[in-house]
Amino acid sequence: MSQKIETADELKIIHDVESNKYHSLDSDELIPMMSMLKTASDNTIEKLTKKKAINIRLLESDIIRLKSMALNEGMPYQTYISHMLHKLTTGALKSH
């Protein structure tokens, strides 16, 4: 069964392969490349999962509302704040 090519990216990949833009690595090139990619992957994962503590001052009324919202979500309020900030910074939550 053949697959239909639908995207411009797929067409570009096929064109690049057919134009010999890519080549196989020799065994002496493969090990260092795999090592470099593993290091890059590890560094990316570390940056994406590393947490850093911060101190911020909030209005007491905001903290009360945040605690109530967190309770409705079934999580501690500091975890809730972190969760919402993560959503905001990743675009999952839109700011006004």
C-alpha positions as CSV (number, residue, x, y, z in Angstrom):
1,M,0.0,0.0,0.0
2,S,1.5,3.3,-1.0
3,Q,1.0,6.4,1.1
4,K,-0.1,9.7,-0.3
5,I,2.3,12.6,0.2
6,E,0.4,15.6,1.3
7,T,2.6,18.2,2.9
8,A,5.2,20.5,1.5
9,D,7.7,19.3,4.2
10,E,7.3,15.7,2.9
11,L,7.9,16.8,-0.7
12,K,11.0,18.8,0.4
13,I,12.4,15.7,2.2
14,I,11.9,13.5,-0.9
15,H,13.5,16.2,-3.1
16,D,16.5,16.5,-0.8
17,V,17.0,12.7,-0.6
18,E,16.7,12.4,-4.4
19,S,19.2,15.3,-4.8
20,N,21.7,13.5,-2.6
21,K,21.6,16.2,0.0
22,Y,21.9,13.5,2.6
23,H,24.4,10.7,2.9
24,S,25.0,7.7,5.1
25,L,27.5,8.0,7.9
26,D,30.6,5.8,8.0
27,S,31.0,3.8,11.1
28,D,33.8,6.1,12.3
29,E,31.4,9.1,12.0
30,L,28.3,7.4,13.5
31,I,29.6,6.9,17.1
32,P,30.7,10.5,17.6
33,M,27.4,11.7,16.0
34,M,25.3,9.5,18.3
35,S,27.3,10.7,21.3
36,M,26.8,14.4,20.3
37,L,23.1,13.8,19.8
38,K,22.8,12.0,23.1
39,T,24.5,14.9,24.9
40,A,22.2,17.4,23.2
41,S,19.1,15.3,24.1
42,D,20.3,15.1,27.8
43,N,20.9,18.8,28.0
44,T,17.5,19.6,26.5
45,I,15.7,17.2,28.9
46,E,17.6,18.7,31.9
47,K,16.6,22.3,30.9
48,L,13.0,21.3,30.4
49,T,12.7,19.5,33.7
50,K,15.0,21.6,35.9
51,K,13.1,23.7,38.4
52,K,14.3,26.9,40.1
53,A,12.8,28.5,43.2
54,I,11.7,32.1,43.1
55,N,10.2,34.5,45.6
56,I,7.4,36.8,44.6
57,R,5.1,39.2,46.5
58,L,1.4,38.8,45.8
59,L,-1.6,40.6,47.2
60,E,-3.2,38.7,50.0
61,S,-6.5,38.7,48.2
62,D,-4.9,37.2,45.1
63,I,-3.4,34.4,47.3
64,I,-6.8,33.7,48.8
65,R,-8.3,33.4,45.3
66,L,-5.4,31.3,44.1
67,K,-5.8,28.9,47.0
68,S,-9.5,28.6,46.3
69,M,-8.8,27.9,42.6
70,A,-6.2,25.3,43.5
71,L,-8.5,23.6,45.9
72,N,-11.1,23.3,43.1
73,E,-8.4,21.7,40.9
74,G,-7.4,19.4,43.8
75,M,-3.8,20.6,44.1
76,P,-1.7,22.7,46.5
77,Y,-1.8,26.4,45.6
78,Q,2.0,26.7,44.9
79,T,1.7,23.7,42.5
80,Y,-1.3,25.4,40.9
81,I,0.5,28.7,40.4
82,S,3.5,26.9,38.8
83,H,1.1,24.9,36.6
84,M,-0.7,28.0,35.4
85,L,2.5,29.9,34.8
86,H,3.8,27.0,32.8
87,K,0.6,27.0,30.7
88,L,0.9,30.7,30.2
89,T,4.6,30.6,29.1
90,T,4.0,27.7,26.7
91,G,1.0,29.3,25.0
92,A,-1.5,26.8,26.4
93,L,-3.1,29.7,28.3
94,K,-3.6,33.0,26.5
95,S,-3.0,36.3,28.3
96,H,-5.3,39.3,27.7
